[in-house]
Amino acid sequence: MPEIPYGAGLAEELCMMPMQPFQVDPRLMPKIRRELPTRVKTVLGLKLLGCLLTIGGSFLVLAAFEDSSRWPEGMTAEMAHRMATLAMMSTGISLLELFGVAGTWSFKRWGVYVLAGFSMLNFVVRMHSGDTFGALLSIGSTAIAGAVVASRWEDFE
């Protein structure tokens, strides 16, 4: 390593150091953030699976009610239209929830806000469609993730 003249700071020292292309000085690296706790990763993973299952279930509902010959006895066009509308709303909300999960996983505060907001909206849609168990499961997992994230809020940017 070459001699550094007196009074030279870190910037001058780095200019004098021979470095390979794409080599980074470890002193310039930002502080490494703490990782999410395992329980938050688990809950976010379950939210991810729940969203994907909701999207898949919505596509099954849309495929089942596409042809009126496959409708159950007594089902009207209005009922089928209502179920298809709820399935499409649930798909859209689940996609936005996935966006919130990704933001939360990468320590972004907006991700927590998006996840909480669209989880609440998904809760309302599921309760309206009669899926009480799925609605309570969805809101419960969001509450668990929120409680743990609140204790680590200073790590989020």
N, C-alpha and C positions, 0 to 999 in steps of 0.2 A: 504494500500500500504506500502511495507517495506521501511525502511530508506535507503536512498542512501548515500554511503560514499562520503566524500568531494573529489572534483576533478573528479568525475565520469562523463562521457559524456553521450550522447544519447544511444550509443551502450550498455554501462554498465547498464543504466537505463532500457533498453528494456530487457536485460537478467535477470534482477531482478524482472520484473513484472510477476505476475501469469496471464497466458493467457489460454484461452480455445483452443482446437484444431480448426484449420482453422480460428481463430480470427486474424484480421489484425489491427495493430495500425494505426489510421487515419493519424498520422504524417508521416508515410512511404508511403502513397498513392501518386502517381504522381498528378501533377496539372491537373485539369479537363479542357479539351480544350473547346473552345467555339463551339457551334453547328453551323451547316450550316444554312444559312438564309433560310427562308421558300420558297423564290422564287427559290433558287438553288435546294431545295428538290423537288419542283414542276417540275422544268425543268428536273431534273434527273429522276423523276417518269415518265414524258412524254417520255423521251428518252427510258426508260425501256419498256413502252408500245409500242412505235414505233418499237423497236427492236423485241419484241415478235410478233407484227402484221406482220412485214416483214418476220420473220421466218415462221409464219403460212401461209402467202400469197405465199411464195416460195413452201411450201409443196402442196398447192392447185394447183399451176402452174404445178409442177411435176406430180401430180396425173391426171390433166386434159390432159397433153400431153403424158401420158404413152401409151395410146392406139391410134393408128392412125385412128381408126374409129370415134373418138370423135373430130378430128381436124376440124377446120372451112374449108370452101371451099377455095381452092387455097393455102393452107399452105403446104409447102414442108418440107421434113425431115430436111433439113438444117436450116430452120427457127425454127422448133421445138427444134432442138439441141441447137441453139443459145439461145433461151429463157430458156431452161433448164440449160444451163451453167451459164447464168446470175442469175438465181434463186439460184443455188447452191453457187455462189460467194457471193451473197447478204446474204444468210444464214450464211456462214462462217464469213463474215465481221460483221454481226449483233451480232453473238456470241462473237466476240472479243470486240465489242463495249459494250456489257453487262459487260464484264470483266473490262473495263475502268470505267463504271458507278459504279461498286462495289468498285473499288479502290478510286474513287473520293469521294464517300459517306463515306469511312473510312479514309479520310484525308491523302491519299497517293499521292505524286507527280507523281509517275509513272502512277497512275490511270488517272490523267489529261492528261498526254502525250499520253497514249493509247487511251483514249476517243477522243482526238483531231485528232490524226493520223488516226484512223479507221473511224471517221466521215468524214474526207476528202476523204478517199478512197471510202467510201460508197456513198458520193456525186458524185464522178466520175462515179462509176458503175451505179447509178440511172440515171444520165444525159445521159450516153451511151445507157441505155435501153429505154429512152424516158419518164421517170417519173420525169418531171421537178418540179411539185408541191412537191412531196415527198422529192426530193433532196434539194430544197430550205428550206423546213420545217426542215429537218434534220440538215442542216448547220446553220440555224438560231437559233435553240435551243442550239446547241453546242456553238455558239458565245455568247449567253446570259449567259450560264453557265460559260464560260471562263471569261467573263467580271466580273462576281461576284466573281469567285474563285480568280482572279488576285488581288482583293482588300483584300483578306484574305490569301494570299500566305504564310505568316509567320506561319500560323497555320498548314500548311501541312508539313509532314515529308518525 
